[in-house]
Amino acid sequence: MIKDIEDYGISQNKESILYRLLLYIIYFLFLCFSYSTYIVIYWSYIGFEWEVNYLNFYSSFLVIVFFVFISPRVFDARSYLLNLTMTINLIPSLVLYALGGMRFGLAMVGWVALAMVFLVSALPMKRITAGSISSKKLLYLTSVFILIFLFSFLPFGGIKNFNLDINEVYNLRDEVSANLPSIFNYLTPIISKAVIPFAVAAALFYRKYTAAIVFSMTGILVFGFTTHKGAIFYPLMAVFIYFALKKSMSYSYILALIIGLICVSFFDVYMISENSTNGLFGLYSNFLVRRSIMVPSLLDYNYIEFFSENPWFFWSSSRLSLGLISQPYAVTAPYVIGEAFLGSLEAGANTGYIGSGFAQAGIWGTLLYAIGVGLVVAYINAQSRTIGLPLVAAIMTAPAVTMFSSTDFITLFLTHGMIVSLLLLSLIEPRRRHASNNSRAGGFADGFHVDNSIRR
């Protein structure tokens, strides 16, 4: 029976709080070690400073204890997403707070925002459906969309501009973008963050492993056509999360795997010093530790520091303002921060709900975005109770990571695939109904069995 409940996205096995706390402390210490031996040595010029504050270091443990102990005891989609934002936002910010000289007031904005997400996400929600289509049929439909998208590059010199050299992406991005119609700027994030991860997750759910491999490879093709390297990693992220949650309905298991990935970066950093002429070493640490984990928190601090002393946007650069609010800057917030902290107007310093909310309206903008994030988490949690946590988490991790760390909350829905991912969730046929329809033919529904006792 417990296994059946896990299939619906709820684990009856309450995680050991002390064990998860221990893992978070290890994760924090490992990131501190990586920060001291890699980040400040190779990346100090972009703002990573070495300014140890022992009071901040030890008080960081109290912050970790607080959020671990207020996190949900039962592991469901809400618990998964809250722990995910702790992994992405909270712990890296504490590393900068302890070792990077970040002030208490700046750090407090992020902690208050995270506490608001915890609070709002606890609101009860019912699943909203936009139809009733089995995920297998949706899988076929998304396959068609992906194929059409890939073939649409051919009339615009797609083969000529095709590139798989990850070191050349920034050199070629302007050229590739100039050759493609502007609609691709909207379609590419939607396909790479929403449609392809959904196809991969649905293929894994139905044990169509060959199809899952093919869909994952389409992410490589999207990268080759567009130079957006995230397209490679979003399908891999879906595979990683799906199998991790099928293996163990526990975030502690995922956190342990992430710690393992950090350990691999230690070897990579060692090889940089031993093979300084080999450009392959350092790519792994650069993408995982610097770009994926540490940079979003640094940018959150940069946003809060800059817009604490300069005018806010009040959403004047958004189409939602209808042009009624005059813009205080000639460019949008990411480019304002890029010029202020990186010295280049061409550097788009995108960040998640904490920093981008502060750019719009200070602490009130951050809290407003935190409320929105909490509502999204609550809605995803409602969906997972009838669809299943492994499938929902694999589909939603890419847009959730984007929401937490790399785009404005409103932009997230318009151009980064969140609305498409939520729509796909609302179209999937609930597993209880699907299982009930198939139980007359023998009690099995696409590889899982439902015990009638869970309906009572």
N, C-alpha and C positions, 0 to 999 in steps of 0.2 A: 504493500500500500504506500509506503514512504516513497518508493521509486516512482509510483504513479503520480503522486503529488509533486515530486520534483519535475516531472515532465510538464506540469502546468505552471512551472515557474516559481514554486515555493518550496524551500527546503525546511523540513521539520527539525533537522539537526541544527541546533543553535551553535554557532561558531564559538569557540573558546575566545573570550575577549582578551585574556592575558596572552594567548598565543598570537592573536592578530596584533596586539600592542607590541609584542616582542618583534614581530616582523616589520612593523612600521619603524621601530627604533633602529633596527638593522638597516633598513632602506635609507633612513635619514643619515646614519653614520657612513654608509657606503657612498651616498651622494656627496657628503662632506669630504670624504677621502678623494673622490673623483674631482671635486671642485678644486681641492688644494694641489693635486698632482697633474691635472690636465687643463681644466677650464681657465684658471687664472694665469697659467703658464703660456697657453697658446691663444687665448681669446680675451685677454685683458683690454685690448684696444677697442673692443665694442662695448665696454662698460662693466665687465666683470672685475670687481676690485677685491683686494685682499685686505680686509680690515676686521680682524677677529675681535668679537666682543663676548667674553666668557659669560657674562650675565645673560645675554641674549641666547647664547648656546645652551645653557642649562635650563633657561625658562622655555626653550623650544620643546623640551620634553613634556612640560606641563601642558602646552597647547596640544601636543599629540595625544596625551592621555585624555584631555577633555573631549576632543572630537571622536576618539575611538569609543569612549564610554557613552556618548550620546548617539552613536550610530545604531541602526536597527539591529536587534538581536536575531531576528529571523531573516534568512538570506533570500531576498527576492530581487526584482529589477531595481527597486528603489535603493536597496542596500548596495547592489552592484554599482549603480551610477554614483551614489554618494561616495563610496570608497574610491571610485575612479577619479572623481574630482579631487579627493584628498591626495591621491597619488600624483595627479598632474599639477594641481594648484598649490595645495597646502604644504606638502613636504619640501618641494623645491623652493618655495618662498621662505621657509624656515632656514634653509641652507644659506640663502642670501641674507637673511636677518642675522644669522649667527656669524657668518664668515665674510659677508660682502658689504658690511657697513650700512645696511638699510635701516632707516629709522623706525622706531616703534609706531609712530603715527601712520606711516605708510603701510606697515605690515597689518595694522589693526583693521584697515579698510577691507582687506582680503578676508580676514578672519570673521568680521561681522557679516560680510556678504555670504560666506560659506555657511554660517549659522542660519542665515535667512533661508538659504536653499534647503537646509535640513528641516527647518520648521514648515515651510510651505509645501514641500514634497510629501509631508505626512497627511495632507488633506485627502479625504476619500474621494475617489472618482470612479465612475462607471465607464465601461468600454463603449466607445462610439464607433459604429460601423458605417461604412460608406457602400456596403454591398456585402456579398458573401461569395467569395471566389477562393477555391482551394489554392494553397501556395504552389501546388504543382502547375496549375493553369497560369498563375502569375509568373511562374518560372519561364514558361514558354513565351509569354508576352514580353517579358523583359529581354529574353534572348533576341527577339525580333528587333526591339529598340536598340540594343547594343550593336547588332549587325548593321542596321541602318546608319547609326552614328558613325561607326568605323568606315563604312563605304562613303559617307558624305565628305571625308577628307580628300578623296581622290581627285575631284574636280579642282581642288585648290592647291595642287602641287604637293599632296600628302607624302607620296613616295620620295620625291626629291628632298623634302625637308625632314624626312624620317631620321631620328637620331636616338641612339640608346646609350650614348656616353654621358653619364651622370655629371661629369665634370664640366660639360659644355652647356648645361641647361640655361644658365643665366646669360651666356654669350649669344645663344640662339633664340632666346624667348621673344625678344622684340621682333626679330625677323619672321619667326613663325606666326606671331600674333598679327603682323602686318599683312600676311598672306591669307588670313582666315577672316571670314565675316564676323562682326561683333557678337552675333548670336552664340558663337562657340564659347565666348567668355562666360555665358550663362549655362550652356549645356554641359561643358566639360566638368565642372564641379558636381553637377547633379548626377551625371552618369558615373563618375568615378567614386563619389562618396555615398550615393544612395542606390543606384540601379545595380551596379556590378556587385557590391557587397550583398545586396538582397539575393541576386542570382547565385552567388557562391554559397550563401547560407542555406538557401532553399535546396540547392543541389546536395549539400552535405546532409540536410535533414532527410531527404529521400534516398540517401546512400548512392547518389549518382556521382561517384568520385571522379570519374573521367570528365564529366561535365563541369565539376567544380574546378578541376585543373585547367580546363579550357577557359572558363570564365576568369580565372585568376590571370591567365596569360593575356586576356583582352586588356587587363590593366596595364600590362607592359606595352601593348600596342598604343593605348591611349597616351602613355608617357612618351612613346616615340614620336607620335604625331603632334603633341602639344607642349612637350618639355616640362609638364607638371609632374614632378617625381612622386607626389603623394599617390598618384594613380597606381603605382607599383605596390605600395604598402597597404592601402586600404583593403584589398582582397586578402592579403596575408594576415592582416589584423582580424578579419572576420573568421578565417580558418583557425587562428590561434585561440580566439575567444570561444568559438563553438566547441572545439575539442577540450579546452580547459574546463568548461562548465559541464560538458558531458562526462568528463573524468571525475570531477568533484564539484558538487554544488556548494562552493565555498570561495569567497574572495581571497582567503588566506592562501589558497593554492595558486591563484593567479598572481598574487603579490610575491609569493616565493619564486615563481617563474620569472617575474620582472627582476627580482634581485639577482637571479641567475644570469639574466641578460646584462645586468650592470657588471657582474663579475667578469664576463667575457670582455667588456670594455677595458678592464684593467690590463688584460693581456694585450689588447690592441694598442693601448697607450704605451706599454712597455716596448712593443715592437716599433713604435714611432721613433723612440730614442735610439733603438738599435739599428734601424733601417731608415734613416732620415731621407735617403734618396728615393725610396720606394713610395710612390704616391698612393698606393692601395691601402697602406696602413693609416689609420686615423679616420677613414670614411665612416666606419661603424660607430666609433665614439662620437664623431661629429654629428651624425644624424640622430643617434639615440640619446646621448647624454646632453650634448649642447643644444641642438635644434629642437628636439621633441620634448625634453624635460626642463632644461634650465632657461632657455630663451623666453618662453611665454611668461614666466614669473618675473624675469628681468624687465620685460616690456610692461607688465602690469605696474611695476614700481615706477618705471619711466613715465607712464601715462599719469599716474597719481601725482608724482612730483611736479610734472610740468603743468598740469591743469589745476593744481592747487594754487598756482601763482598767475595763471593766465586765463583768458575768457573761455567759457564752455561753448560747445556747439549748439546745444538745445535742439539737436536733430535738424539743424538748418541745412546740412548737406544731404539729408534724406529726402526722397521724393514724397514721403508722407507729410512733410511740412508744406507742400504745395507752393514753395517759394515765398511763403509769407514771412519767413524769418531770415534776416540777412546773415550771411556767413561771416564769422569773424576772421577767417583765414582764406587764402586763395586756393588751398588744397584741402583734402580730407584729413581726418585725424592721423591715419597711419603715416602719411607723408609729412605731416607736421612733426611727428615724433621722429621720423627718419632723419629729417633735417636737423632737429634739435640735438639728438643723441648720436647719430651716425654720420652727420655732416653731409648728407646727400638727400636731395629732393626726390631722387629716383628710388630710394629705399622705402618700400612700403612696410612699415613696422606694424603688422596686424597682431591684435591680441584678442582675448576672449571677453566674457561678460564683465569681469571686474574692471579692467582698464578701460575698455571701450565705453562702459556705462559711466565711468567717472569723467571721461572726455565729454559726454553729452550734458551732464548736469551734476557733476561732483558726486558726493556720497549718496545723494538722492537718486541720481541716475544709476549708480551701482546697485543700490537696493532695489530699484524698480526692475532692473535686469535680473537680479537675483530672484525676485518674485517670479518673473517669467520663466527662469530656469527651473525653479521649484515646481511650477505648474507643468512644465514639459516632462519632468521626471515623474510626477504623479500620474500623468496621462500614460506614459510608457509603462509604468508599473501596472496600471489597469489593463493595458493590452496584454501584458505578459501572463496574466493570470488565466487567460483563456487560450493563448497561443503557445506558451512555453518559453521559459527564460533563455535557454541556449540559443534558440532561433532568434528571439527578439534582441538579445544582447549582441549577437553577431551582426544583425542588420543595423542596429542603432549606435554601435560603438564609434564608427567613423564620424557621423554627424554630431554625436555627443562630445567627442574630443574636440571637434571644430568649435562647438558652442563654448566649451570650457576654456579654450586656449588660443583660438586663432581668428575669430571674426566677431564683428558687432552682432548683437542678438537679433536685431531686425534684419540685417543683411543675411543672417543665417537662414532665414526662411525664404528670402527672395532669390538668392543666388547660390546657396551652398547645400541644397538638397534636403534640408530638414523637413520641409513641407511634403516633399515626395516620399521620404522615408515614413513619415507618419501616415500618409495616405495609403501606402502599401500595407502598413500594419492594419489599418482599418478595413482593408479589403480581404484580408486573409480569413478564411472560414474558421470559426472557433473549433478547437480540437475536440471538445466534448460532443458537439453536434456531429462532427465528421465521424468520430468513433462510434456514436450511437447509430448512425446510418449504416455503418459497416458491421456492427455487432450482430445483426441478423444473419449475416453470411458467415459467422464463425467467431466473432468477438475480437477481431484484430482490425486495426486501421493504420495502414501504411507503416507497419513495423512497431506499433506500440499497443499495449492493452490497457483498458481502463477498468479499474475495479469499481463496481457500482457503489461501494461503501463510501467513496469520496463525494458522492452526490448528496448524501444524507447529512 
